Amino acid sequence: MTESELKALLDAHDVLVRAYLDSSLTFTEFVCAYDDFPRNYSLGARSETAEERAVMRFFGRRIAFHLRVSKLLSGLRSADDPADIAHRDAGRFLPAALLMRLRELVARYPNLEAEQESGV
C-alpha cells in the first residue's frame, strides 16, 4: 500500500470517528462504515518491502489509534456470536457504551494518534 493510499484510508476513518462522536453518524452507520478497519487491510501485519515498512512506521501512531478503535468495536461482539453487531437488537447499551469508550479514547489521544500496544 502506498503512502497516499494509506493516508486516504486513515483520513477517511478519522472522519468516521469524529462523525460518530458528534452524532453525525448513528451507531449502525458507524459500525457498518468502519467495518473491521484497520485489520481488514492487514495494517498490523509485517510488511514485505522496505518501502512498506517505512510507510507503516510513518503512520504507526495513527494505525495504533485505529487498532484501539477496532478493539473497542470487537469488544462489543460476543466470541460465541459472530453475527454483525449492527444488525442485532442491541438496544441502547451498545451505542452508549461505544460512544462513552470512544470519547474516552479520543480524550486520551485528541490527535487520533496512539502508542503501539505491545503484542500488536
RARA-V827051 format. One record per pair of residues at least 24 apart in sequence whose ideal C-beta (glycine too) atoms are under 6 Angstrom apart, sorted by the first residue. I is the first residue (numbers start at 0). J is the second residue. If there is no record, write none. Layout:
i = {I;I}
j = {J;J}
//
This chain:
i = {2;5;5;9;12;12;13;26;27;30;31;37;37;38;43;60;61;63;63;64;64;64;64;66;67;67;71}
j = {54;54;58;61;36;65;111;94;85;85;85;62;65;69;119;112;112;113;115;108;111;112;113;119;104;113;100}
//
